[in-house]
Amino acid sequence: MKQTPSRLSLTGRPLAFLAFSLLSAAVPAALAQTIANPGFEEDFFTTFPGYVSTNETSITGWTGSPDTNYGLNPAGTSPFADNGLVPEGTNVAFIQSTVSETLTELGTEITGLTAGVTYRLSFRVNARVDGFNGLLPPVLSVTIGDDEVFSATAQPVYGTAPYHYFYIDFTASAAQTALILRNAQTGADSTLLVDDFKVTPAPAPDPNWSVEEWSDDASSGVDPTYKYTHAYSLGTATGTTINDIPFKGVAGTTPSEAGKFLLSAMGAVYPDDPDNFLSDGSLELGRSFLYGGNPGVLTLQGLTPGRQYVLTFYSTGWEDAGKRPVMFSDGDNRFYADQDTYGQNFGIRIVHTYTAGPDGTGTVSFQGLGGTFHLAGFSNREAVKEVSSAPELSVQPVGKTVMLGDTVTLTAGATGIPVPTYQWLFNGVEIPGATTGTLEFTAGDATSAGFYALRATNSAGTVTSSGAYLQILEPRTTGPLFSTGVDESGAPLGSGSEDPHYTLIENQDGEINIPAVVETPPGPWMANDAYSTWVGPLQDTKDSPVGRFTYRTTADIGANPATAVLAGFWAVDNTGVEIRVNDKPVAGIEQSPGFTSYTPFTITQANAPSLKAGANTVDFVVD
């Protein structure tokens, strides 16, 4: 603890269904495209676990092999159909891998086709959860006629989520054709689940959906001549600006902003991907992303009912093309896109035009078949240009506490037509030359403390942000609360020295009530400085066990606790859990997120009623 006062790799092939074809001939009215027993409801298997071999019967209209590895979920419980909502009726077919070079397959005939006409084959897909191996998941292979037209891994949907929607377009060469599904996983016991097959003439490409390459700000699709209602960078508090449109950074998983948006089920964050092939402001937008939602759901709020908007999702390829197909859904309007369309680390935009609902919202879900969708950010603009619109603040400046001499960076931004000009204010007075969305300066002395705001102006109006308060703390060399790793005069101690002020009262390394030891920080940690050094249970903690460590110090605040203030910064490896005063948690303390930056803290009787006159114990709890 340091404290100072004052790419999952999956298998697959290019996605044939991403090359959409127009209907090239009319289908005679007398013909109907048919798949026998499309929902597997004509049979009733009763013998557990549902193999064709143990039920001594075939699946009507379908053939397969080996019969010891495919079948239907039986009446009652099923070890295979063990997650998700069965799409249609009560039966689903399963295709279990053989853990050998012999692939399990299930096939049928599609009839009623017209040669030269393009059709859409759709069905629902899932994977067994029990025994699921994320590194060796089932591999869905689809062959139509003599051609394998699709091959990619399949993920389970979990819980009561709907099965994956899947479709693929193909052009008939005869009145009927063979359809064969295989589980092409040969390295592990895995099971595919399929149901609800349909064949219809393929629709024309939907003009309300598109996939676009994204490499820089010029190809970002961001156009400041339109009015933007939303622009967000996800997985990080650091925002960016693209073509004069500020993207607000939102840290954490499953983020939301009141009255603006809700993003559900995105339970994991990839914080820094420096290898993406992006540039300009787009580079920062693509550095972090959220994932894990299957499905993830984005709901935009605060829209004008009945107005048309354009929503853009930003992502980057994770592996070779064809391995991460994602189904986007706006109600029953669905669109398939491959996150890896342009290859590993190359940017991609999925663009959707839609109309806001009567409640002023728009909702799109996304569900990956071969892996979860990686969402780096999104923007939303009106579909029709306005002549002019007054500035609206999209990013407010955030107050902060810094040490004297630190570099201060404040950011804010606004949208409007034409693009607004900016002017930063300090306590209501213009700061000369501060006319961009980022204000950076050195906290040279206490006179820099105060309120900072951004004023945005265009021909249609002016708006001023809320004031962000900057607090500046001066380092102290002595108590009442000492920095870590210093002597009685406040001078830093050498590596391996015992800290005279901090004691371990909770220690996964063994002994308790022993002095903390000054450490030499490894590369990723912040460096020791003239005011404080890192301390831990040992001089070298790289092999220390994982668990909770609590560091205790004392602070004598004098006779009047009502006016006492203990303020400072802390940094830890891995997570700062809480600060306690006299064994009682201090309210409202921001957890220290790690070892690359300081997090401020302030302790008074307001948030620490246990603070008393004289000596107090102060504990820093670290996981």
N, C-alpha and C positions, 0 to 999 in steps of 0.2 A: 504494500500500500504506500502511496505517496500523497501527502496532504500538506498544504501550506495555508496558514491563516490569512487575516485581513482578507462437371459436364457429364452428366450421366450419358453414356454412349449406348445407343440402341441400334437395332438392325432394321433395315428397310430398303425399299426401292423408291424411285421417283413416283409421285402420285399421278397416275394417269387421269384421275378425275379432275385435276386442276386445269386440264386442257379442255374447256367446254366446247361442245359442237352444237351448231344450230340444227333444228329438225330439218332434214333435207328432202323429205317426201311426205305426202299425206298418208295417214294410215287408214286403210279401208274400214268403213264402219262395221263391217261384219266380223272383223278380227278383234280379238281381245287377248292381250298378253297374259299368259298364265304361268304360275308356278304352283304345282300341286301341293296341297297341305302347307300353305305358306306360314301358318302360325303353329304348326305341330299339334293341332287340337283334335285330330282324327284318331289318335291313339291314346291309350291309358296304361302306362307302365306302372306296375305295382311292386316289382321286386327290387329291393335296395341293392346297389346304389343307382340303378337305372340303365345299366349297359344293355345293348341289344342282345348280347350273348346270354345273359342271365334271365332276360325276359322272354327269350326264345321266340322273338318276333322282330320284324323290321319296322322302320318308320315309314308309314304310307307315303308313297311318292318320292322317297329318297333312298339312296344307297350309300354305303360307306365301307371303310375297312381301316384297321381290323375291328371286328364287332365287339372286341373286349375293351375298346377305348372310346366308343361314342354311344350316344343314346339320348334318352329324355329324363328330365328330373321326375322321379317317381312321386306317387301320392304321399303326402306327409312331408317329412324332412328330406332335404337333399344336401349331400356333401359338396355338390358342384354349384348349383344355383343358390349360393349362400349370401348374396347381397344384391341390393337394388330392387326396384319394382319391376316385376314381370310385365313386359310391354303390352301383351295381348293374350287374353285367356289365362290359362294356368300353366301351360307347358312351355318349356324352352328346350332347345337341343344343346348338348354339350359335346365338345371335341377335345379329348384329353391327349396330351402328347405321350409318346411311347418311350421317351428318353433313349432313342436310338435313331439310326438313319432312316428307319421306316416311318413315314409321316402319316398321322391319322387324318382321314379325309371324309367329307360328307358332301354328296352331290345330288343333283336333280337336273331336269330339263326345263328350259324356258321355251314356251311354245307361243304361237300366235304372232310371230314377228314378221316384219316385211323387210326384205333385203334392202340395204342402203339407208334405212331409217335409224336415227339415233334414239336410244332409249335410256331411261334412268332406272338402275337397279338400286333399291334402298332396303336396308334392314337394320336391326338393332344388335349391338354388340356389347359384351361385358366379359369380365374375367373372374374366375374363382378367387376368393380372398384367402381361404384356408390354405396355408402352405405357399402363399404367393411369394415369389422370389423377384424382387425389384430389379435385380441384375440379369435375370434370365426369365422374363415374363413370356406369356404365350405370344406367338407370332401369327397373325392372321394373314393368310395367303389366299387371294381370290383369283381364280382362273375362269375366264369366259371363252368358250370354244377351245382353241389351242393356245391362247395367250394368257400368261399370268399378268393381270392388269393392276394388281395391288399387293404389297407386302409390307407390313409394319407391325410393331408390337402393339399389344392391347393392355390397358390398365383397368383394374376394377373400379367401379363407381363408388362403392362403400355405402353402408347404411341403407336408406330408402331412396337414394337418388335415382333418377331415371337412367336406363341403359343409354350407352352412347348411340347417337344417330349416325348412320353411315350411308353414303350414297356414292355411286360411280356411274358415269355415262359411258355407253359403248354403242358402236354401230353394228347392226345385224348384217350378217353375210348370207343368212338363209332364214327359212321360216321357223326354225328352232335351233337352239344351241345348248351346249352343256354348261352347267354352272358347278364348279367344284370349289369347296372351301377346305383349307388345310390348316392344321396347327403345325407350323414349321419350326417350332422350338424343339431342339434335339438335346439340349443340355440339362433340362430339369423337368420335373413333373409339373405341368401347368395345364390349365383348362380354359378353353374359349366357350362362351355362351352366345347363341345366336337365336333370333326370333323375328317374326313379323316382316316377312319378305314381300316386296311389291315391285312390279315392273310397269312403268308408264312411259309414254313418249317424253323425251327429254325437253324441258322448257328452254326457252331462249335464255341467254345469260341475263341475270338480274342487274339492271342498271343501278340499283341502290346499293350494290356491294362491289368492291374492287380490292385488288392487291397491288401495291405499288412499292417499287424499290426506294430505299431511304439510305442515303450516304452522307448527306450534309444538310446545311440549312436550306440550300437552294432546292433540294429534292424532298424537303420535309412536308411540303404541302401547306405550310403555315403562310397565310396571306393577310397582312395587316389591314388590307382594304375591306375586310369583312369584320363583323362584330363577333368577338369571341366571348363566350359565356364561361368556359372552363379551359384551363391549361395547367396540367399537373405533372410533376416529376415524382416518381414513386420509389420508396425504399430508402430515401435520403431526405434530410432536412435542407440540403443544398439545392437551390433552384437553378434555373438557367434562363437565358433569353434567346429566342429564335426569331429572327426577322422582326424585331421590335415587339414581339409578344412575350411577356414574362411567364415562365412556367414555375409555378409554386412548388417547392419541395415539401413532401410529406413523408416523414419517417415512420417506421413501424409497419406491422402487418395489419391486414384488414382495415385500412384507413377510412376515414370519413371526415366530412366537414359539414357542420350544421347548415341546412338550407342549400347546400351545393351538391354533395354526392355521397353515396354509400357504396363501398366496395367490399363484398362479403366473401368469405372462405379463402382468401389469399393469405394463408397462414405462415408463409416463409418468405424471407428476404435474402437476396444475393446482393451484398452491399457494394461490391466493387468489381466490375468486369472491364479491366483496362485494355483488353485485347480486341474490342469491337472496332470494325473498320468504318468509323464515323469521324466527322470533323466539325469544326465550328462549335456553336452552342449545342448542336446535336450530340457531340461527343459526351457531354455531361449528362444529357438526358438518357443516353444508352448505357451509362456506367453501372447503374443498379436496377434491379427489377424485383417484382414480387412473383411468387409462384405458389403452387399447392392447391389452388382452387379447381375442383373437378366435379361439378362446374363452379367457376367463379361468376359472380353477378355484379355488374356495374349499373347503378341507378343514378341518373342525373336528375337534379332537382332545381327548382327556381326557373323553369323554362316558361315560355309563353304558350298556353294551350293552343293547339292547332297550327303552330308555326313549324316550318320545315328547318331541320338542322343537319349538319354534317359532323359526324363523330369519327375521330381517327384514333386507332390504337397503335402504339409504337412498341416494336420488339426487335430482337436481333436473333439470327440463326444460332442454334446450339450445336448442330452437327450437320452432316451432309443432307442434301435435299431429299425429301421423301420420308423422313423418320418421325416427324412431329405434326401430324394432321390435327387440326383443331376445328370443331364445329361452333360457329357463332350463330346465336339465335335471338331474333327479335320477335317474341311470340312464336308463331308458326313459320315465320320467314327465316329460313336457315341458309347458311353459306359456309362451305368448306374452304379453309386456307391452310397451307403448309407453312408453319413458322420458319422452316428451313428452306423456303423457296429459293433464296439467292445464295444459300450456302452458309457454312459456319462463320459466325461473327459479322455477317453482312446484315445491314438493317432492312426492316420490312415494315410497311404500314398497311393496316387493314382499315378500309374507309367505308363508312355506312351512312347513307342518307335516310332520314326518318322524320316522322311528324310527332311532335310532343303530344302526349295524351291530355285529356281534359283536366287532369290534376296537375299539369305542368311538369310531368316527369317523362323520362325515356329510359328504358331498361334493355340491356343486352347481356346475355350470358355467353360463356365460352367454356367448352369442354374438350380436352385433348384425348385422343384415342391412344396414342403412343407415349404420352407424357403430358404433364400439365403445361399450360400456356404461360410464357414468361412475359409479363406486362411491365414495361419500363415507364410508361406514362400514357397520357391521353389528352386530346384537345377536342373542343366542341365549339362550333361556330354556326352562325345563322347561314342558311343556304343562299339567301338573296342579299346582295350588297345594299347597304344603306348609304345615303348621300353623306350624312354626318351623324355622329353621336358623341355626346359629352363623355369625358373620361370617367372611367369606373376603376376603383382600386381593386386589383386582383391579388396583389401581394402586399401585406402590411409589414412595416418594419417591426422587429422584435427586440425588446429591451434586453440588456445583458449586464453582467457584472464582470469586470476585468481587473487585472492588476495594473498598477502604475507602470507605464512603459510598454504595455502590450499593444499589438496591432488590433485595431477595432475595424470590423467589416459589418456594415448594415446594408440590407437589400430591401427594395420595395419596387412595385411596378404597377402600371395601369394600362388598360386598353381603351381605345377610342378611335374615332374616324374624323379627321385625319389623326395619324399617330401623335400622341401627346408629347410635349416637351416637359423636362423634369427640372425641379429646383429643390435642393435640400435646404431645410431650415433647422437652426439650432436655437431653442427657446424662442421660436417665432421669427428669428432673424435669418435672412438669406446667407448661406455660406458661399463665398465667392468661388466660382469655378466648379461647384458641385452640381453638375447637370446631367448625370447618368443615373441609372437605377441602382448603382452600387456606390456606397460611400465608404472610403477606407482612409484611416488616419491612425496616428499614434497617440495613445492616451498619455500625453506628456506631463500633465499635472492635473490637480483636482478641478481646475476651472473647465476641463473638458466634460465634466459630469453634467448631465441635464437631459432635456427632452429633444429628440431628433425626429423630424417628420419630413415627408416627401410631398411636394406640391406638383400636380400634373395639370397641364393646360393645353387646350387646343381651341380652334375657332368656335366650338360648340359649348365650351364651358371650362370650369376649373374645379378640381377636387383636391383636398389635402388629407393625407393619411392621419391616423392616430399617432400620438407622440410616443416614441419608444425611449424609455428612460435608461440612460447609461450610468451605472454606478462604478466608481473607480476606488479600489482599495490600495492602500499603501502597505508594502511588506513590513512586518514587524520582526525584529531580530530576537526579541524575548517575549515572555508570557503576556497575558495569562494563558494563551493557548499557543504552544510551541509548534513550529513546523516539524516534520519528520526528519530524523537523521541529522540533527544539529546539536551543538553543545550548549552550555548555559549562556554563552554570549551570542548564540544564534549562528555561529560559524558551522559550515558543513563538516561532517565527520567522514573519515575514510572508509572504504569498503571493508566489511568485516567487523567494524566497530559496533559496540552495543549502544542502542539509543537510550539516553538517560530519562527520556520522558514518555516512551511508549512501551507498554507491556502486553504480551499475548495472554489473554484470559480464556481464549478458546483456540485450540491449536491441533490441526489434524496430523501434524508431524510428531506429536507426542506430548512433551511437558507443557504445563501451563504456568502462568505467573512468572514468565521469564522475559527478559528484555528483547525487544525486536532488534534485528541485526541489519545494518546498512548493506544494501546490495548495489552491485554494478549492473545497471539495466541492460538487457539484451537489445538488439537493434530496433525491434518494433516499438519498444516503450519510449515515452518521452525521456529526454536526457535529464540527469541530475543538474541542478543549477546552484546559484549562490545563495538561494533561500531555503532549499529543501532537497532531500535525497530520498530515493526509494528505500523502504525497509520491508523485511519479511521475517519468517521464522528462522531462515538460514541465510548464509551469505549467497548461496546459489540454490534457487528454489525450482530449477527446471524439472527435477525429479520428485518434487513434493506431491503428496496425495491430493486428490480433489476433495473439496469439502468446505466447511465454514471456518473462517478465522476471524477473531475479534480482537482489535487493537484498542487498548485503554490508555488514556492520558487523564490529567487533572487540570482544572482551570479555576483559579481563585479570582472571582469577579468582584470582590469587595463587599461592602455593606448594603448596597442597593440593587437587588436583582431586577427590579422593575425597569431600570434604565440600562441594564447591561446588554451588550450586543457582541456575540461571537460570530465572526464572518470569515470565510476563507474558501478554499478550493480543495477538491480531492480527486485523485485518479487511482484506479485499482486494476488488478488483473485477478479475476475476470470481471465480476460485477459487484458494485457497491450496493448493498441491500438496504441498510438504514443507518442512521446515527441515533445514539441513545444518550440521554443525560440522566445520570443517577438511575440507570437501569430502565428508564422509560423512553419509548420511541419519540423522536422529534417529528411533529406533523409537518407535512408539506415539503419534505426534503426530496430534491430530485436525485434519483439513483445515479451513481457514477457509472457510465456505460462501458468503461474500459480504460485502456492504458495509453491511448493516443492523444487524449486531450483532458483538460481540467473541467470539472463541473463545480459551480459555485454552491455554497451553502450559507445560510444565516440562521443563527439560533438566538431567540429572545424568549421572554416568558410567555409571549403570545402563542408560540408554537411548541414551547417546552415548559409547561407549567411546573415541572419538577425542578427547574433552575432555582437555586437558593443562594442566599448570602454566603460568602466564604468559598471554600473549596467544593468543586463539583467533579464527578467523574464523567468523562465524555468517551463514548465507545464508537468505533467505526467498524461496522460489520460487513465482511467481505465474503463472497462465495467464489 
